[in-house]
Amino acid sequence: MFIDLAEIKLKAGNGGDGAVLFRREKFAPKGGPSGGNGGKGGNVILKTDHNLFTLLDFRYKNSYEAESGANGASSLKDGRGGEDTIIRVPVGTLVKDFETKEIIFDLDKPDQEVIIAFGGKGGKGNAQFATPTNQTPRYAENGRPGEERKITLELKLIADVGLVGFPNAGKSTLISTISDARPKIADYPFTTLEPNLGIVRYKDFKSFTVADIPGIIEGASKGKGLGLQFLRHIERTRILLFLIDITSESHQKDFNILLKELKNYSSELFNKKKLISFSKADLVEEKVLNKLRKKKIKGADSPVIVFSSATNQGIKELLDIIWEEINKN
């Protein structure tokens, strides 16, 4: 199950209280104050983990708390600091304030680590308040409370290539052909209900990642169909590969609709490198294919790439062009 949104509550550890204590030694009847400081509360830390691909763990646990610091002790002994709580999240996680929706962190690198809630400061023991005019202070500071907050985690897939097309354009079939990903494939719309990520092995010791995004329909940028559930995932891809069904009555019209939805959602998304391809080439006769290979699609950043996942026709050429474009960016 792919989970790409989660809301969690966080509580950093409280600081330990300072101690009010005095030395009670046989030969030091007036030994003075000896209360130690309280320990600092533990922080709540978010850390990216490249082995995680969804926010599924937060479906079962949505509240996290760090350890509080220990209180100060006698003989000027400070309390132990509280243990930090480390929460692991996938690379590509946006961290937003639950109330304001403001982006706090964009965790887009492996092993990235940020403090999301700070532990409270430990209170000072009475020994810290001793002065020449107040040699036996009978008070100490309480520890400060740890920070509490509620955040929203939003996952955006990070991939080199994002596959864009209408439902049943052949995106799932393509990703299953060029990678080890095994998305659900069928002859009805919206087979893909969640993004799939595949690693494509290219020649010797080279690879790139491809994200199979659920199909776009007209009005998707306004929430129709799967709407905004998938558009945010395309934002993180480096280039876009548009798949147009070769049997479509109007290739240009299909491409224009897809472009419009991307532009309505995000100008940044619209300005990404756009490769254009015709899928399902096995359904068309060879003489028709030769004409389609020369076809110009207005708005695309590449000549038309014609391929068939069923017969592997044109797959090598497709991967060569993708690899070349990835290395330009």
N, C-alpha and C positions, 0 to 999 in steps of 0.2 A: 504494500500500500504506500502510495506517495503522498506525504503530508508536507505542504509547503507554507503553512501558516500556524503559528502557535502563540498563545498568550501565557506568560509565566510571572509569578510573584517572587521577589527576591528580598532577602533580609540578611544584611551583613551582621557580623558579630558585634555585640556590645563591648565597650571597653570595661576592663575590670576596675573595681573601686580601689582607691588608695586606702592604706591601713592606718589606724590610729593606735600605735603601740609604743612602749617605752622599754628601754634596757632594764633588765632586772638581774644584774650580776652581783655576786657577793661583795666584790670590792669596788663597785661603782653604783652606790646608792642613788646617785643623781646622774645616771648615765644618759639621760636625755631621750628625745624621740628617736624611734628606730623603725617606724612604719614605712614599708616599701610602696612603690608605685604599682598601680594596676596595669595588667597587660593589655595590649592593643587588640581589638576585635578582628577576627578574620575577614578578609575581603571576599566578595563573590566575583569570580573571574570567568569570562567567556574565552574559549580557546577553539580554534578551528581544527578539524580533524579530517584529513583527506579520505579516510575510510568511511565517513558518513555521507549519505546521499539524500536523506530526508529528515524531517523534524518529528518523525514518528514517536521517538522516545518521550516527547513532551505531551503526547496524548494521554500517557499513563501517569506522568508525574509533572505537575505544573507549579510546584512550590519548592524553593530552595533556600536553605539557611546556612550561614557560616557559623563557626564556633566562636563563642564569646571569650574574651580574655579573662584570665584568672585574677583574683584579687591580690593586692600586695600582702606581704607577710612580714614577720619580725626580722630583726637584724638587717634592715635595709634591703631585704630581698624583694625584687620586683616580680609581679605575677607573670606567668607564661602567656605569650601571645596566642590568640586563637588561630586554629588551622583555617587556611583559605579553602573555599569551596570552588572547584573548577568544573564548569559546565562545558561539555564538548558539543560543538555545533558543526554543520557542514560548511565547507568553503563556499562562499557566495551568499552568506546570510546577512540580511539587513537587520539592524537592531533599531527599533523605534520606540519612543516614549508612548505608552498606552493612551495617555490623555491627549497630548498635543499632536501625536502622529509625526513628530519631528524625528528625523533620522539622527541617531546618536553615533552609531558606528556602521561602517560598511566593511564587513569581514570577507575580503576577497583574496586573501593569500593563505597558503598552508601554514599551520603552526602559528598563526597570528593570535596574540593574547592581549586582552584588554580588561581593565577593572571596571565592572559595571555597577558595583555597589561597594562603597568604602566602609571598612570596619571603624567602629568608634574608638576614639583615643582613650587610653587608660587614665584614670584619675591619679593625682599626686598624693603620695603618703604624707603623714604629718611631719616627717623628717625634712621635707622640702620647704616647710613653712617656718622653720626655726630661724630666729634672728637674735641678735644680742639683747633686744628688749622683750622678746617673746621666746624664751628658751624651752618652754614646754607646751607647744601648740597641741590642743586637744581636738583638732578637726583635720579632715582630709577631703579630697575631692572625690566625687562619684565619677565613675566612668561615663563617657559619652555614649549615647545609643548609636548602634550601627545604622547605616542608611537603608531605608526601605523603598522599594519602587516596583512598579509593574511595567513590564515591557512587552512589546510585540516582536516576534521573530518572523521574518519573511524570507523565504529561500528563493533565490534566483539562480537557475542553473548556469554554470560557467562552461562554455563550450567554444571550440574554434568555429564550428559551422552550425547554424540553425536552419532546419528544414521548414520551409513555409509553403503552404498550399491548402487547397480546399480538402474537405473530408474525402477519402478514397482517391487521393492524387497519387498514392503509392509511396508515401513517406515511410511508413512502418516496414513495408516490403524492402525498400532500399536499405534502411538501417540494419535490417536482419541479414541482408546480402553482404554488406561491406564490413560488418562488425559481428561480435558475438552476442549482441543484444537480441533478445527474443520478445519483441512486443507482440500484443494480440493483433492478429490480422484476419479481416473478414470483409465481405462485400457489402457492408452497410455503413452509413455515415457514423462518425464519432466512435469508431472502434477504439481509437486511442483516447482515453479519458484522463491520462496523466502523462507528463513528459517522460521520455526515455532517453538515456544517455548511452552512447556506444563509443568504444575505442576502436578506431580504424588503424590496422597495421599497414603501413605504407612502405613498400620495398624493404631494404635492410635496416633494421633498428630505428625506423622512423614511425611516428604515429601521430594522430590528431583525434580530437573528440567531436562527435556529432550529436546534436540534440534533436530528437524527433518530437516536435511540438504538436499538440492536438490541433486539428484542422480549423482553419479560419472560415467563417461565413460572412456574408455582407452584414454589416452592423455589429461585428464583433467588438469594435472599439467602444461601443455603447453598452456592451454586456450581453449581446445576443449570443445564442449557442453556448459555447464554453467561455466566450468573452474574455474578460480580464484575467481569468484563471491561467491562461497560457501566454498572453502577450508580454507579461513581465519577464517570462523566462527567455524570450528572444532578445531582450535588452542586453544581456551579458554575452551574447555570441559575437564573434569577431567579424564574420561575414554571413550573409544570408544566401541560401540556395533555394530558389523558387522552383517548385515542381508543378508543372501544368500538364494535365491529362492530354495526351497527344490526340485523343479522339474528340476533344472539345470543339464546339462549333465556332468559338472565337477565342483564340489564344490571347490576343491583345486585351480583350475585354476582361478575361479572367485575371490577367496580370494587373490590369488597372484597378480592379476591385481589391485585390490583395494589397497593392500599394496604398490605396486610399485608407484602408483600415490601419495600416502601419503608421501612416502620416497623422491620422486623427488621434492615434494613441500617443505618439512621441515623435517629434521632429528628429531627435537623435537617432532613433530607430530607423526612420525613413532614410537617413543619410548614410547608413551603413553600405558597404560594398554588396551589390546585388548580382548574383549569378542566376542565369535563367536556363531551365532545362525542360525538355518534354519527356515525360515518363511513359511507360507501357508501349515502347516502340515495336514490340512483337505483335501488336494488334493492327499494324499498318503495313501495306505492301512496300517493297523496297523502292520502287520508283517514286512513291509518295514521300518516303523518308528523305530521298535526295533533295526534294524541293523544300522540305521542312528544315533541313540542315542549313539552308541558305536564307531562311526567313529572318527578318529583322523585327525585334520586339522593342518598341520605343520605351525608354526608361530603364532598360537593363544595362548592366555594366560588362556584359560578355556576349559573344555570339551564342546562339542556341546550342545547347548540349543535348543530344538525343541519346536515350539509353533505355534499356529494358532490364529490370531486376530479375525477371523470369528466365531470360536467356543469357544474361551477363553481357549482352550487346552494349557497347559504349561505356561500360563500367570503368575500364582502365583509363580511358580518355577523361572521364569525369573526375576520377581521383587525381589524375595528373594536373588538371586545371585547378582543382580545389587546393592541392598542395602548393602550387605556384602562387595562388592568390594569398594563401595563409602567410607565406614567407615574404610577401610584399608589405603586409600590415605590421 
